[in-house]
Every structure is written in structure tokens, then in C-alpha cells.
Amino acid sequence: MAKYKENLERIRRIMKDSGDQYLEFLVNQDEIERILQLQEEKNVLILGHNYMIPIVYQLSGRE
């Protein structure tokens, strides 16, 4: 499995217990997947701050 798919599943698991935030994830899932795919292809870092909405913050990963 590609790393971006693993990251997408990690975000899904985190968001699943977050009610409305999970619904937002589902609505934006295609865009989130594309962002993660581009992150892997271009080998770039996504910087997220904890004041951002959780779905954006989760894109930054834990690494």
C-alpha cells in the first residue's frame, strides 16, 4: 500500500470519533487523498498548526 493511502486511513481513524469533523472528512476525502498523494510524489512537508481545523492539522502528519 502506498504511504499516502496509509496516511489517509490514519486520518480516517482519527476523525471517525469526531462527529461533524468526520463528515467534513468524508465530503473532502478525494481532495485530501490527492494532497497526500502529491505530498508523497513531490517529497514535501505539510506544516500544520494546532489552531487550524482538525482535518487540515491532520494532513501535516506526525513525522
VOPAGU-2260 file (C-alpha; in pm, 1 decimal, decimal comma):
REM VOPAGU-2260
SITE   aa  ch    i         X         Y         Z
SITE  MET   A    0       0,0       0,0       0,0
SITE  ALA   A    1     129,1     347,8     -86,0
SITE  LYS   A    2     225,0     560,7     211,5
SITE  TYR   A    3     -33,1     826,5     122,1
SITE  LYS   A    4    -306,2     561,8     147,7
SITE  GLU   A    5    -176,9     463,4     492,5
SITE  ASN   A    6    -187,3     829,9     593,3
SITE  LEU   A    7    -541,8     864,1     459,4
SITE  GLU   A    8    -650,4     566,5     669,7
SITE  ARG   A    9    -473,4     713,0     975,0
SITE  ILE   A   10    -662,9    1039,7     930,3
SITE  ARG   A   11    -989,3     848,0     880,6
SITE  ARG   A   12    -937,9     658,3    1208,6
SITE  ILE   A   13    -859,9     978,8    1397,8
SITE  MET   A   14   -1156,8    1167,3    1251,8
SITE  LYS   A   15   -1406,4     881,6    1287,5
SITE  ASP   A   16   -1481,3     969,0    1651,0
SITE  SER   A   17   -1507,3    1341,8    1581,1
SITE  GLY   A   18   -1869,6    1372,0    1465,1
SITE  ASP   A   19   -1902,8    1670,9    1232,7
SITE  GLN   A   20   -1530,8    1667,9    1159,0
SITE  TYR   A   21   -1566,5    1313,3    1027,1
SITE  LEU   A   22   -1846,7    1427,9     797,4
SITE  GLU   A   23   -1618,3    1705,7     673,5
SITE  PHE   A   24   -1350,4    1443,4     610,2
SITE  LEU   A   25   -1592,7    1231,4     407,3
SITE  VAL   A   26   -1700,4    1530,1     196,4
SITE  ASN   A   27   -1337,2    1627,2     126,1
SITE  GLN   A   28   -1186,7    1278,6     108,1
SITE  ASP   A   29   -1094,5    1295,8    -262,7
SITE  GLU   A   30    -913,4    1627,6    -218,5
SITE  ILE   A   31    -737,7    1503,5      95,8
SITE  GLU   A   32    -623,9    1190,3     -84,1
SITE  ARG   A   33    -487,2    1398,5    -373,1
SITE  ILE   A   34    -299,0    1628,3    -132,2
SITE  LEU   A   35    -142,3    1328,0      39,8
SITE  GLN   A   36     -56,4    1171,8    -295,8
SITE  LEU   A   37     113,6    1491,8    -413,9
SITE  GLN   A   38     297,1    1516,7     -82,4
SITE  GLU   A   39     443,3    1171,9    -143,5
SITE  GLU   A   40     520,1    1233,3    -512,9
SITE  LYS   A   41     687,8    1570,5    -457,1
SITE  ASN   A   42     851,3    1471,6    -126,0
SITE  VAL   A   43     730,1    1782,3      55,9
SITE  LEU   A   44     642,6    1863,8     414,2
SITE  ILE   A   45     297,8    1991,0     507,3
SITE  LEU   A   46     317,7    2214,8     810,1
SITE  GLY   A   47       5,4    2229,2    1025,7
SITE  HIS   A   48     -60,6    2433,7    1337,4
SITE  ASN   A   49    -291,5    2328,3    1617,7
SITE  TYR   A   50    -514,1    2635,5    1568,7
SITE  MET   A   51    -620,7    2503,9    1227,5
SITE  ILE   A   52    -932,9    2298,7    1182,3
SITE  PRO   A   53    -853,0    1937,2    1274,2
SITE  ILE   A   54    -880,1    1799,0     922,5
SITE  VAL   A   55    -608,4    2037,6     796,7
SITE  TYR   A   56    -393,9    1977,9    1103,7
SITE  GLN   A   57    -409,9    1600,4    1047,2
SITE  LEU   A   58    -268,4    1642,6     695,4
SITE  SER   A   59      62,4    1750,7     846,3
SITE  GLY   A   60     117,1    1403,6     990,6
SITE  ARG   A   61     315,8    1304,4    1294,7
SITE  GLU   A   62     662,1    1260,4    1143,9
